[in-house]
Amino acid sequence: MSPALDLNTPIQYVKGVGPRLGEALAAKGLATVEDLLYYLPFRYEDRLNPRTISELRPGEMATVIAEVRNSGMFRTRSGKTIFQMVAGQGTARLKSLWFNARYLEGKFQPGQTVALYGKVEQDTRGGGLQVIQPQWEVLAEPGDENGDSSAQSLEVGRIVPIYESAHQGRITSKWFRRTIHGVLENLPELEETLPAAVRARHEMVPLQQAFWGVHWPEESTSLSDLQAARTPAHRRLIFEELFFLELGLELKRKRQRTQTGIAFSLEDRERQAIKRILPFRPTEAQKRVLKEIADDMRRPAPMRRLLQGDVGSGKTIVAFEAAIIAIENGYQVALMAPTEILATQHYLSARRILEQAGYRIVLLTGSLEPGRKRDLRRHLAQGNAQMVIGTHALIQETVEFANLGLVIVDEQHRFGVLQRMRLMKKTTESPAEPDTLVMTATPIPRTLALTLYGDLDVSVLDEMPPGRSPILTRRVSDERSEEVWTFLRKQVEAGHQAYVVYPVIEESEERELKAAISMYNKLRREVLAGLRVGLLHGRMQADEKDEAMRRFQAGETEVLVATTVIEVGVDVPNANLMVVEHAERFGLSQLHQLRGRIGRGTAKSYCVLMTGGKISDEAERRLDAMVRTNDGFQLAELDLELRGPGEFFGTRQAGMPTLRVANLVRDRELLELAKREAAAMLRSSSQEISREELERAVKHLRSHWNRRYGLVEVG
């Protein structure tokens, strides 16, 4: 008899696991019975009625259960290596082929019973039928046919769940089936975590039934609903995961509103100070967003606001306006940027716009010499500097503020949530939390904003300032590079400047790609000889980068060869042409950010996407979208769809929730629903949810917040 199980039982105590396998499963994030039950099949096979070989027809997808007859590698005349396995039922034969699959040698033994799933084709060489690259599974070893009939019934005569194997393939899909089935049979009745009213309103099946339904669906369940995670069982588990995520974010927002903040004054003096620094007439969107920020800053609770706007929409000037409110109230402002180039860019802009009003602005980055850093830290601690702009250097322990009132974080997705919080805690005198304004020029689809920034209020700049020239985008293959370089020369001769962007720095990184350093040498010596060509990449020393940017901004360099180090914050209005080589290798948001470096002046601007070699279908969609639209939000939605949330920002984001069953692209509607229900549950007017249910839900959330969602308790 198996020991009593509950959701918190360590996985090693499940029958058939033990310490060694338990360790291997824990490395995959499966440490408890609950983790195991949330390890959902990635697809399902209809083995209700496996086909006989004689019933198969070319062109259909089918499951066949047959006996292995023989297997081995062979080489075709053209030199390809193919692994072939022949399975049979009586006298009927079916050939299975896998290309370049040496790993299959020794996997099949004559007499084994195997399940094969794939597309049936006519064998043009030897006659009969074959399956190319089928999914396969060994169901029984030779002589097992009359073995455990209950185990056999998990493999055939039903819809069978298929799991990703683990521990380098040693923990198989078949192992997961048997183990999870055993767990479900021995699990006592589970306590419901979702409030009864929520379950009833949305017709959610009970939790226990949901686990059975996703792992061992009834025969009548639609296979297409299973594959799309659209069954009632899937819907319940997905909704629950998103509901508790949104509940946690709502609780954070609620708690933030009770914290002591700074109630900034916004009277005539502050308004006049803002008007004095404005270099142009603000757009309606900028006015609206500044009002949202100012209203937040006047409240006694700390502001937590996300300001997102497309490239060039004027976020920085809005941030500077917010900074003036804080400075005029006697507080300091810290602006943190992810790179020295961007920090320096903000510093130069701030000096140009704010120093005329008598404010002292300083720049603090890692590359400053120690003595200079010490002086700056002293000025900040004594309150002699009103605004500091810097990189990660701002969050070092030695940096302290006399009276920090506003924290501005640019390109937040490049920082972890904890880094943002560490900067917010840096004030020596006031017990009040500073206000926080998070800015991003990467348009964030609503589904991501609801999760990644769910604890922030959102403002959107959806209007471009007048005078920005439209950008014409074209894609060409590198066979037409001569035309591109001729066009570039003409633009430079007309008095403009250009960027040429490469995906890698040096040749050795990826042999087939052109690289920035070698192409810089080739362009200045041969292709663009006579033009003043500069180079900028991430491995250069900070002072070399600054000098390269200074020369380009001053017009001393006409063409800047660069990597994606110029993706954010580089502002040269005279640059009206960008050539991106190997454009197929860049993500959509990245291409859009790069393109945003041009079109900043009044001249017509051009973005040329050059491609080389074979291009995947996904890359084709990206490039077509870039040519079709300049709308960053449209591009961001497509990018999220193509790459998925985990990769949306290029690297995995600290502060991005880990989701086990939900998919932010596929499950948008359930996410919106979960957010509404979580907010309703916490309203004091909510009569339908008992105090006991609320306490149970909050207790469940507390025990899962960090381990389940990978989120830190902050704020």
C-alpha positions in Angstrom: 0.0 0.0 0.0 1.4 3.5 -1.0 2.0 6.0 1.8 -0.6 8.8 2.2 0.1 11.6 -0.2 -0.7 15.3 -0.3 0.3 18.1 -2.7 3.3 19.1 -0.5 4.7 15.5 -0.3 8.4 15.6 -1.5 8.5 13.8 -4.8 11.1 11.2 -3.6 8.4 9.6 -1.4 6.1 8.9 -4.4 6.1 5.2 -5.2 8.7 4.3 -7.8 10.8 7.5 -7.3 13.2 7.4 -4.4 16.1 9.8 -3.6 18.2 9.4 -6.8 15.3 10.0 -9.2 13.9 12.6 -6.8 17.2 14.6 -7.2 17.0 14.4 -11.0 13.4 15.5 -11.0 14.1 18.4 -8.6 16.7 19.7 -11.1 13.8 20.0 -13.6 11.7 21.9 -11.0 9.7 18.9 -9.9 10.2 18.8 -6.1 6.7 17.9 -4.8 3.6 16.0 -5.7 2.0 19.3 -6.7 4.9 20.0 -9.1 4.4 16.6 -10.7 0.7 17.2 -11.2 1.4 20.5 -12.9 3.9 18.8 -15.3 1.3 18.7 -18.1 1.6 16.6 -21.3 2.9 18.7 -24.2 0.6 16.7 -26.6 -1.8 13.8 -26.7 -2.1 10.8 -28.9 -5.3 9.1 -29.9 -4.6 5.5 -29.2 -8.3 4.6 -28.8 -8.2 2.8 -32.1 -4.6 2.3 -33.2 -4.6 1.6 -37.0 -3.5 -1.7 -38.4 -0.7 -1.3 -41.1 -3.1 -2.7 -43.7 -5.6 0.2 -43.0 -3.0 3.0 -43.4 -3.3 5.4 -46.3 -0.7 7.9 -47.6 -1.1 11.4 -46.4 -2.8 10.7 -43.0 -1.5 11.1 -39.5 -1.8 7.9 -37.6 -0.9 5.9 -34.6 0.3 2.3 -35.2 1.3 -0.3 -32.5 3.5 -3.0 -34.0 6.4 -5.3 -33.2 10.0 -4.3 -34.0 11.5 -6.6 -36.7 14.9 -5.0 -37.4 16.7 -1.7 -37.4 20.0 -0.1 -38.4 21.8 2.8 -40.1 22.3 3.1 -43.9 23.8 5.7 -46.2 22.1 7.0 -49.3 23.9 7.6 -52.6 24.0 11.3 -51.9 25.8 10.6 -48.6 23.0 11.2 -46.1 22.9 8.9 -43.1 19.5 7.5 -42.2 18.3 5.3 -39.4 15.7 2.8 -40.4 13.4 0.6 -38.3 11.0 -1.9 -39.7 8.0 -2.9 -37.6 5.3 -5.5 -38.4 1.9 -6.9 -37.7 1.8 -10.5 -38.9 3.0 -10.3 -42.5 2.4 -6.5 -42.9 5.4 -4.2 -42.7 5.9 -0.5 -42.0 9.2 1.3 -42.4 10.2 4.2 -40.1 13.0 6.6 -41.1 15.0 9.2 -39.1 17.6 11.4 -40.7 21.1 11.8 -39.0 19.8 9.9 -36.0 22.9 7.9 -34.7 21.4 8.4 -31.2 18.8 5.8 -32.1 21.4 3.0 -32.6 20.7 0.3 -30.0 17.3 1.8 -29.0 15.2 -0.8 -30.8 15.4 -4.6 -30.2 13.5 -7.3 -32.3 10.3 -8.3 -30.4 9.7 -5.0 -28.7 6.2 -3.5 -29.0 6.4 0.1 -30.1 3.9 2.9 -30.7 4.6 5.0 -33.8 2.9 8.3 -34.5 3.5 10.3 -37.7 2.5 11.1 -41.3 2.2 8.0 -43.5 3.9 8.3 -47.0 4.3 6.0 -50.0 7.7 4.4 -50.0 8.8 5.3 -53.6 12.0 3.2 -53.5 10.9 -0.1 -52.0 7.1 0.0 -52.4 4.7 -0.2 -49.4 4.4 2.5 -46.8 6.7 4.4 -44.5 6.7 7.1 -41.8 9.3 9.8 -41.8 10.6 11.0 -38.4 7.7 9.5 -36.4 7.2 10.1 -32.7 7.9 6.7 -31.0 7.7 4.9 -27.7 8.6 1.4 -26.6 5.5 0.0 -24.9 6.8 -3.5 -24.0 10.0 -5.5 -24.2 10.1 -8.9 -25.8 8.1 -11.4 -23.8 6.2 -8.7 -21.9 2.9 -9.1 -23.9 1.1 -10.9 -21.1 2.6 -8.7 -18.3 0.8 -6.0 -16.3 -2.5 -5.5 -18.1 -3.3 -2.3 -16.1 0.0 -0.8 -17.2 -0.7 -1.8 -20.8 -4.1 -0.1 -20.5 -2.3 3.2 -19.8 -0.6 2.9 -23.2 -3.3 1.8 -25.7 -7.1 1.9 -26.1 -7.4 5.5 -24.8 -6.2 9.1 -25.4 -2.6 8.9 -24.1 -0.7 11.9 -22.6 2.8 12.5 -24.0 5.3 14.1 -21.6 8.7 15.7 -22.2 11.3 13.2 -21.0 13.7 14.3 -18.3 17.2 13.4 -16.9 18.7 13.2 -20.5 15.9 10.9 -21.7 16.2 8.4 -18.8 12.9 9.4 -17.3 10.6 8.7 -20.1 7.0 9.7 -21.1 5.9 6.2 -20.1 7.5 6.6 -16.6 5.6 9.9 -16.2 2.3 8.3 -17.2 2.6 5.5 -14.7 3.8 7.6 -11.9 1.3 10.4 -12.3 -1.6 7.9 -12.7 -0.4 6.2 -9.4 -0.3 9.6 -7.6 -3.8 10.6 -8.8 -5.2 7.2 -7.6 -3.7 7.7 -4.1 -4.4 11.4 -3.7 -7.1 12.2 -1.1 -9.8 14.8 -1.9 -8.1 18.1 -2.5 -9.1 21.3 -0.8 -10.4 24.0 -3.2 -8.3 27.1 -3.4 -10.6 29.2 -5.7 -13.6 30.8 -4.0 -16.9 29.0 -4.7 -18.5 32.0 -6.3 -15.7 32.4 -8.8 -15.8 28.7 -9.7 -19.6 28.8 -10.1 -19.6 32.0 -12.2 -17.1 30.6 -14.7 -18.2 27.0 -14.5 -14.8 25.8 -13.3 -14.5 22.0 -12.7 -13.2 21.0 -9.3 -9.4 20.9 -8.9 -9.1 17.1 -8.5 -11.2 16.6 -11.7 -9.0 19.1 -13.5 -5.9 17.1 -12.7 -7.5 13.9 -13.9 -8.8 15.6 -17.0 -5.4 17.0 -18.2 -3.5 13.8 -17.5 -6.0 11.1 -18.3 -8.8 12.6 -20.5 -12.1 10.8 -21.1 -12.5 9.1 -24.4 -15.1 11.7 -25.4 -12.7 14.6 -25.0 -12.0 16.5 -28.2 -8.4 15.8 -29.3 -8.1 19.3 -30.9 -9.2 20.9 -27.6 -6.6 18.9 -25.7 -3.8 19.9 -28.1 -4.9 23.6 -27.8 -5.2 23.4 -24.0 -8.9 24.4 -24.3 -10.6 21.6 -22.3 -12.5 22.5 -19.1 -9.7 20.8 -17.1 -7.0 22.9 -18.8 -9.1 26.1 -18.4 -9.5 25.5 -14.7 -5.7 25.1 -14.1 -4.7 28.0 -16.4 -7.3 30.3 -14.8 -6.2 29.4 -11.3 -2.5 30.0 -12.0 -3.3 33.4 -13.5 -5.8 34.3 -10.8 -3.2 33.8 -8.0 -0.6 35.7 -10.0 -3.0 38.7 -10.4 -4.2 38.4 -6.8 -0.5 38.7 -5.6 0.0 41.8 -7.8 -3.2 43.4 -6.6 -2.2 42.8 -3.0 1.2 44.5 -3.7 -0.6 47.5 -5.3 -2.9 47.7 -2.3 0.0 47.5 0.2 1.9 50.2 -1.8 -1.0 52.5 -1.4 -0.8 52.2 2.4 2.9 53.0 2.5 4.2 56.4 3.5 5.1 58.4 0.4 5.8 62.1 -0.3 2.8 64.3 -1.1 4.5 66.7 -3.5 3.2 70.2 -3.9 2.2 71.3 -7.5 1.4 75.0 -7.4 2.3 78.0 -9.6 6.0 77.9 -8.8 6.4 74.3 -10.0 4.2 74.9 -13.0 6.2 77.9 -14.1 9.5 75.9 -13.6 8.2 73.2 -15.9 7.1 75.7 -18.6 10.5 77.4 -18.5 12.4 74.2 -19.5 10.1 73.0 -22.3 12.0 73.1 -25.6 8.9 72.7 -27.6 5.1 72.7 -27.4 4.1 69.3 -25.7 1.8 66.9 -27.5 -1.7 66.1 -26.2 -0.4 62.7 -25.1 2.5 64.3 -23.2 0.1 66.6 -21.4 -2.2 63.8 -20.5 0.6 61.6 -19.2 2.2 64.4 -17.2 -1.1 65.0 -15.5 -1.4 61.3 -14.6 2.2 61.4 -13.1 1.6 64.8 -11.3 -1.7 63.5 -9.8 0.2 60.5 -8.5 3.0 62.6 -7.1 0.6 64.8 -5.1 -0.8 61.8 -3.3 0.8 60.8 0.0 1.3 57.2 -1.2 4.4 56.4 -3.3 3.9 56.6 -7.0 4.6 53.4 -8.9 4.0 54.2 -12.6 5.1 52.7 -15.9 5.6 55.2 -18.8 5.7 53.4 -22.1 5.9 55.0 -25.5 7.2 54.2 -28.9 10.7 55.3 -29.9 10.8 59.1 -30.2 7.5 59.7 -28.5 9.1 62.1 -26.0 9.3 60.1 -22.8 12.5 61.8 -21.6 11.0 65.3 -21.5 8.0 64.0 -19.5 10.5 62.4 -17.0 12.4 65.7 -16.7 9.1 67.5 -16.0 8.4 65.0 -13.2 12.0 65.6 -11.9 11.3 69.3 -11.7 8.3 68.7 -9.5 10.5 66.7 -7.1 13.4 69.2 -7.2 11.2 72.2 -6.7 9.8 70.5 -3.6 13.4 70.2 -2.2 14.0 66.5 -3.1 16.7 64.7 -5.2 16.1 62.7 -8.3 17.9 59.5 -9.5 17.7 58.3 -13.1 19.1 54.8 -13.7 19.9 53.6 -17.3 21.2 50.2 -18.4 24.3 51.3 -20.4 26.9 54.1 -20.1 26.0 55.3 -23.5 22.3 55.8 -22.6 23.2 57.3 -19.2 25.6 59.8 -20.8 22.9 60.6 -23.4 20.4 61.4 -20.7 23.0 63.4 -18.7 23.8 65.6 -21.7 20.0 66.1 -22.4 19.4 66.9 -18.7 22.2 69.4 -18.6 21.0 71.1 -21.8 17.4 71.3 -20.6 17.6 71.6 -16.8 20.9 73.4 -15.9 19.6 76.6 -17.4 17.0 76.5 -14.5 19.9 76.4 -12.0 19.7 72.7 -11.1 22.9 70.7 -10.5 23.0 67.5 -12.6 25.8 64.9 -12.1 26.7 61.7 -13.9 27.8 58.5 -11.9 29.0 55.5 -13.9 31.3 52.6 -13.2 34.1 53.9 -15.5 34.7 57.1 -13.5 38.0 57.3 -11.7 37.7 56.5 -8.0 38.5 60.1 -6.8 35.7 61.5 -9.0 33.3 58.9 -7.7 34.1 59.7 -4.1 33.4 63.4 -4.7 30.1 62.7 -6.4 29.0 60.4 -3.6 29.8 63.1 -1.1 27.7 65.7 -3.0 24.8 63.3 -3.2 24.9 62.4 0.5 25.1 66.1 1.4 22.3 67.1 -1.0 24.5 69.3 -3.1 23.3 67.7 -6.4 19.6 67.8 -7.3 19.7 65.1 -9.9 22.1 62.1 -10.5 22.0 60.1 -13.7 23.9 56.8 -13.8 24.1 53.1 -14.5 24.1 50.2 -12.0 26.7 52.2 -10.1 23.8 54.1 -8.5 22.7 51.0 -6.5 26.2 50.3 -4.9 26.1 50.3 -1.1 28.5 53.3 -0.9 25.9 55.6 -2.7 23.6 57.5 -0.4 21.1 60.4 -0.9 20.2 63.2 1.4 16.6 63.3 0.4 15.7 61.0 -2.5 12.2 61.9 -3.8 11.9 60.4 -7.3 13.5 57.4 -8.9 13.3 57.1 -12.7 14.3 53.8 -14.3 14.9 53.7 -18.0 14.5 50.6 -20.1 13.3 48.7 -17.0 13.3 45.3 -18.7 17.1 45.4 -18.6 17.1 45.6 -14.8 15.9 43.1 -12.3 13.0 44.1 -10.0 15.3 43.9 -7.0 17.6 46.4 -8.6 14.8 48.9 -9.0 13.8 48.3 -5.3 17.4 48.8 -4.0 17.5 52.2 -5.6 14.2 53.2 -4.1 15.5 52.4 -0.6 18.5 54.8 -0.8 17.6 57.8 1.3 19.3 58.7 4.6 16.7 61.1 6.2 13.1 60.5 5.2 11.1 57.4 6.2 9.0 58.0 3.1 9.3 55.9 0.0 10.4 57.9 -3.1 8.1 57.9 -6.1 9.1 55.6 -9.0 8.7 56.2 -12.7 9.7 53.3 -14.9 10.2 54.1 -18.6 10.5 51.8 -21.6 10.7 52.4 -25.3 10.0 48.7 -25.9 6.3 48.7 -26.5 4.9 46.1 -24.1 1.8 44.1 -25.2 -1.0 44.4 -22.6 -0.7 40.7 -21.6 2.9 41.3 -20.5 2.2 44.6 -18.9 -0.5 42.8 -16.8 2.1 40.4 -15.5 5.6 41.9 -15.6 4.4 45.3 -14.5 1.2 44.3 -12.8 2.1 46.2 -9.6 2.4 49.5 -11.6 -0.1 51.9 -13.0 0.5 52.4 -16.7 0.7 55.6 -18.8 1.1 55.4 -22.6 2.5 58.0 -24.9 0.7 57.2 -28.2 1.4 60.3 -30.2 4.6 61.5 -31.9 5.9 65.0 -31.6 5.5 67.1 -34.8 8.6 67.3 -37.1 9.6 63.6 -36.9 10.1 62.4 -40.5 8.5 59.2 -41.6 10.9 56.2 -42.1 10.7 54.3 -45.3 11.8 50.6 -44.7 12.9 48.2 -47.5 14.4 44.8 -47.4 17.0 43.6 -50.0 19.2 40.5 -50.3 22.9 41.2 -49.9 23.4 40.3 -53.6 22.2 43.9 -54.1 24.7 45.4 -51.6 26.4 47.5 -54.3 23.2 49.4 -54.8 22.8 49.9 -51.0 26.4 51.3 -50.6 25.9 53.6 -53.6 22.7 54.9 -52.0 24.5 55.4 -48.7 27.2 57.5 -50.5 24.5 59.7 -52.0 22.9 60.4 -48.6 26.3 61.3 -47.1 27.1 63.6 -50.1 23.8 65.3 -49.4 25.1 66.1 -45.9 23.5 63.3 -43.9 24.9 60.5 -41.7 24.3 56.8 -41.6 24.5 53.8 -39.3 25.6 50.3 -40.5 24.6 47.6 -38.0 25.9 44.0 -37.6 24.7 41.2 -35.3 28.2 40.2 -34.0 31.4 41.9 -33.1 34.0 39.4 -34.5 34.1 36.8 -37.2 34.8 33.9 -34.9 31.5 34.3 -33.0 29.5 32.8 -35.9 31.5 31.9 -39.0 28.9 32.6 -41.6 27.9 36.1 -40.3 29.5 39.3 -41.4 31.0 41.0 -38.2 31.3 44.6 -37.2 35.1 44.8 -36.8 36.1 43.1 -40.1 33.3 44.9 -42.0 34.4 48.3 -40.5 37.9 47.7 -41.9 36.5 46.6 -45.3 34.0 49.5 -45.6 36.5 52.2 -44.7 39.3 50.8 -46.9 37.3 49.6 -49.9 33.6 49.9 -50.2 33.2 53.4 -48.6 36.8 54.6 -49.1 36.9 58.4 -48.8 34.1 58.6 -46.2 34.8 59.1 -42.5 33.8 55.8 -41.0 33.6 55.1 -37.2 33.2 52.0 -35.1 31.2 51.3 -31.9 30.6 48.0 -30.1 30.0 46.6 -26.6 33.6 45.4 -25.9 35.2 48.9 -26.4 36.3 50.7 -23.3 33.8 53.3 -21.9 36.0 56.3 -23.0 36.4 54.8 -26.5 32.6 54.4 -26.8 32.1 57.9 -25.6 34.6 59.3 -28.1 33.1 57.3 -31.0 29.6 58.6 -30.1 30.9 62.2 -29.6 32.5 62.2 -33.1 29.4 60.8 -34.7 27.1 63.3 -32.9 29.5 66.2 -33.8 29.4 65.1 -37.5 33.1 64.3 -37.5 32.2 60.7 -38.5 29.8 60.3 -41.4 29.1 56.5 -41.1 29.0 54.6 -37.8 29.5 50.9 -38.0 28.0 49.4 -34.9 26.4 46.4 -33.1 23.1 46.6 -31.1 24.9 48.8 -28.5 23.2 51.7 -30.3 19.7 50.1 -29.8 18.6 52.6 -27.1 19.3 56.2 -26.3 21.4 57.3 -29.2 20.1 60.6 -30.7 21.7 62.1 -33.8 19.0 64.1 -35.8 21.3 64.3 -38.8 21.4 60.5 -39.3 18.7 59.6 -41.8 19.9 56.1 -43.0 20.3 52.8 -41.3 21.6 49.7 -43.0 21.1 46.5 -41.0 23.1 43.5 -42.3 21.8 40.0 -41.5 18.5 41.6 -40.5 17.0 38.1 -40.3 19.1 37.5 -37.2 17.4 40.2 -35.1 14.2 40.1 -33.1 11.3 42.3 -34.1 11.5 44.7 -31.0 15.3 44.9 -31.5 14.9 45.9 -35.2 12.2 48.4 -34.3 14.5 49.9 -31.6 17.4 50.2 -34.0 15.2 51.8 -36.6 14.2 54.4 -34.0 17.7 55.8 -34.1 16.9 57.5 -37.4 13.9 59.7 -38.4 14.8 62.2 -35.6 15.4 65.2 -37.9 13.4 66.8 -40.7 15.1 64.9 -43.6 13.3 61.8 -45.1 14.8 58.7 -43.5 15.5 55.2 -44.8 16.0 51.8 -43.1 17.5 49.1 -45.3 17.2 45.5 -44.0 19.8 43.4 -45.8 19.5 39.6 -45.6 21.9 36.8 -46.5 21.4 33.0 -46.9 18.4 30.9 -46.1 15.7 32.7 -44.1 13.2 30.9 -41.8 9.4 31.4 -42.1 9.5 33.2 -38.7 12.2 35.6 -39.9 10.2 36.3 -43.1 7.2 37.3 -40.9 9.4 39.6 -38.9 10.9 41.3 -41.9 7.6 41.7 -43.7 6.1 43.3 -40.5 9.0 45.8 -40.4 8.4 46.8 -44.0 4.6 47.1 -43.4 4.4 49.2 -40.3 6.3 51.7 -38.0 3.8 51.1 -35.1 5.9 49.7 -32.2 2.8 48.3 -30.4 1.7 46.2 -33.5 5.2 44.9 -33.8 5.5 44.1 -30.1 2.3 42.0 -30.3 3.6 40.0 -33.2 7.0 39.6 -31.6 5.4 38.2 -28.4 3.4 35.8 -30.6 6.5 34.7 -32.5 9.0 34.4 -29.6 6.8 33.8 -26.5 7.0 35.8 -23.3 10.2 34.2 -21.9 12.3 35.4 -24.9 10.4 38.6 -25.6 13.1 40.8 -24.1 16.0 38.8 -25.6 17.1 37.5 -22.3 15.1 36.0 -19.5 13.8 38.9 -17.3 14.3 39.0 -13.6 10.8 39.8 -12.4 9.1 37.8 -15.2 6.7 35.3 -13.6 7.3 31.6 -14.2 4.1 30.1 -15.5 3.7 26.3 -15.6 0.4 25.9 -17.4 -0.6 29.3 -18.7 0.7 30.8 -21.9 0.5 34.6 -22.0 -0.1 34.7 -25.8 -2.6 31.9 -26.0 -4.5 32.7 -22.7 -5.0 36.4 -23.0 -8.7 36.2 -22.3 -8.2 34.1 -19.2 -5.6 36.6 -18.0 -8.0 39.5 -18.3 -10.7 37.5 -16.6 -8.3 36.5 -13.8 -7.3 40.1 -13.3 -10.9 41.3 -13.0 -11.8 38.5 -10.5 -8.7 39.1 -8.4 -9.5 42.8 -8.1 -13.1 42.1 -7.3 -12.2 39.7 -4.6 -10.1 42.3 -2.7 -12.8 45.0 -2.9 -14.3 45.6 0.6 -17.7 45.6 -1.0 -17.4 42.0 -2.2 -20.2 40.2 -0.3 -20.1 36.8 -2.1 -16.6 35.7 -0.9 -16.4 34.7 2.8 -13.6 35.9 5.0 -12.6 32.2 5.4 -12.2 31.8 1.6 -10.2 35.1 1.4 -7.9 34.0 4.1 -7.4 30.5 2.5 -6.7 32.2 -0.9 -4.1 34.6 0.7 -2.5 31.7 2.6 -2.2 29.6 -0.6 -0.7 32.6 -2.4 1.9 33.3 0.3 3.1 29.7 0.2 3.4 29.8 -3.6 4.4 33.3 -4.5 8.2 32.8 -4.6 8.5 29.1 -5.3 5.7 28.8 -7.8 5.9 32.1 -9.7 9.6 32.8 -9.1 8.7 36.3 -7.9 10.3 38.2 -5.1 8.3 39.8 -2.3 9.0 43.5 -2.9 7.4 46.9 -2.2 
